[in-house]
Amino acid sequence: MKRLGLIVVVLFVAVVVWRPATGQDNYEERIEDLETRVAVLEGEPIEADEEPVGGKTADGYTLVGTYEVIGDSSNLYVNYVGGDRGPDDTCMGLNDFANFGYGSVVTVADGGDDAIGEGEITRSLATKTGVGERRCEMQFVVEGLPKATKYVITVAPFGPAEVTFAQLERLDWNLSLTVGE
C-alpha cells in the first residue's frame, strides 16, 4: 500500500506539477490521465490471450509490431508485479516518453499522409529493469490496412517510422522498432 501511495505521488508530480508536453491544459484532464495511469499500474500483467498474427486477412492486412523502448528511470516506469522483478513486470513512459504505454494510439498513414488505420499498444512488458538502463517492449496491432506503397507508423511521442509494402511482406507483417538511447 505504501508503494501505491508513492506511485500516486510520483505520478501526481510528473503529470500535474511538471506538466509534461501532453497538450493538456485542463486540470481535470490531467487528473483523469493520472487516474488512468494508476489504474493500469494496479492491474494484472497486460498480455493478450493469444499472440496476434500479422498478414493478409479478409478485411485487408493486419500489422503486428513491437516498440522496444530504451531509457532509464527518468523516462520509463516499471511496475514490479508481485513486488519483485519478474517476467510479468509492466512498464510505461514518463516525462519525455509521457503518454506512451498500454492503450497508446498507433496511427498508420499512407505515403500521402492520409490516415489509413489505427490501433493501440496492447501489451507492455519490462525486459530489462534496475539501476541504469531500462528496456520495455510494447506490442501494437493495427487491423484492416489497405494495400499501399508506403506505410508511415506513428505513436506519440515518437516520430514516424516508414516501411514499404514489400518490406512488410518480407517480414510477414511483423515489425520490430527500437526507440530511445
N, C-alpha and C positions, 0 to 999 in steps of 0.2 A: 504494500500500500504506500510506503514511503517513496518507493521507486516511481509509482504512478504520479504521486504528488510532485516529485522532482521533474518528471517528464512534462507535466502540465505547466509548471513554472517556466522551464526552459522554452517550451513552445510558445507560451504567452509572450515571453520577452522577444523571441525571434519573430513572431507574427505581429504582435501589437506594438511593441516598443521600437524595434529596429525597422519595422516596416519594409520588408524585402520588396523588391521591384515586382509586385504582383499586379499592379494596376488597381488594387482595391483601396479606394479612398474612404470607404464607408465602414465605420466601426462595427456595425452588425455583421457585415460580410466577413470581416477579419475574425470575429468571434466564431461565426459559423464554420469558417475554414479551420480554425483551431479545434473546435469540437469534432469535426470530421477526422482530422489527423489523430486525435486522441482515440476516437472510436476504432480506427484502423489499427492503432498500436495495441489496443486492449484485446483485439480479436485473436482468433486462432491463426495459425500459419495460412497464408493465402496461396492455395495451389489449385490448379484446375483438376477436375475429376479425371479427365483424360487428356493426354498430350494432344494439342491441336496439330492438324496436318495441313501443310501448305500445298497448293496446286490448283488445278482446274476443277471447278465444280459446276453444277447445273446453273448457278447464278453468276458465273464469272470465275474469278480467281481468288484464292484465299492466301494472303501473305501472313506468314508466321515469322516473327522476328524477336531478337533479344538485343537489348542495350546492356553492355557491360559498362557500368559507371565506375570510374576510378576516382577516388577522392580521399578524404580524411575525416576526422571527427568534426571539422568545421562545416562540412557540406554533405555528409552522409550520416544519418542516424540509424543505428542498428537496434532493433527490438529483440533482446535475447529471450526467446520463448522458453519458458520453464526456468528462467533466472540464470542460465548458464549458456555458454556458446554451444551451438549445435547445428545440425543440418536444416532445421526449420526456422532459423532466425530470419526475420523480415527486415526490410530497410526502406528508407525514404529519404528524399533530398531535403537539405536545409540551406538557408542563405542563398548562395549562387545557384544552387540546384533546387530552390524552393518550387513547390508545385509539381515536382517530379516524383512519382511513386504510383502505388496501386490506384487505378482509376484515372490516371492522367490520359488526356485525349491524344491520340496519334492520328495525324491527318496525312492523307496521300493525295497528291495533286499530279496532274499530267504535265507534260513539258510546257504547256501553255499556262501553267499556274492555276488551272481550274481544279477545284477540289473534286475528286472522283471517288473518295472513300474515307471512312473514319472508323477508328477502332479505339481501343484503350489498353493500358497496361493491365494485364490480367494476373500477373504473378510478380512478386518481389522477394528475392532471396539474397541474403548476405552470403557472399562466397569467400570473403576474407575480412576478418574483424580484428580489433585490438588497437594498440597504440600505433600511430603512424598511418600507413596506407590502409584504406578500406576499399572493398570491391563489392558491388551489388549487381546482381543480374536481374533485369526486369524484362519480362516477356510481354509481347503485344500480339494481337491478332486483328487483321483487317479483312473483312469478308466482302464478297461481291464486287471485286475490282474488275473493270473492263480491260480489254487488251489495249495497251498504249505503247508508244515507242519508248517513253521515259517515264519513270515514277519518281516523285520528289516526296520524301518521307520526313515529316516534321513532328517533333514532340517538344513542347516548351519545357525548359528554357533553352534547349539545344537547337542549333541551326539545322538546316535541311541536309539530308543525305540523298544523293541522286543515284539511281540504278536503272539499267535498261531492262526491257522485256527479256532480251536474250540472256542477260546475266541472271535474272530471276529464274528463268527456265533451267539454266545450268545448275543453279542452287536448289532446285526443286521447291522454289518459293519459300525457302527457309533462310532468312537473312540474319547475319550477326553484325552488330555495330558496336564500336567502342568509343566512349566519350570520357573526357576527364584528363587528368595529368599525364 
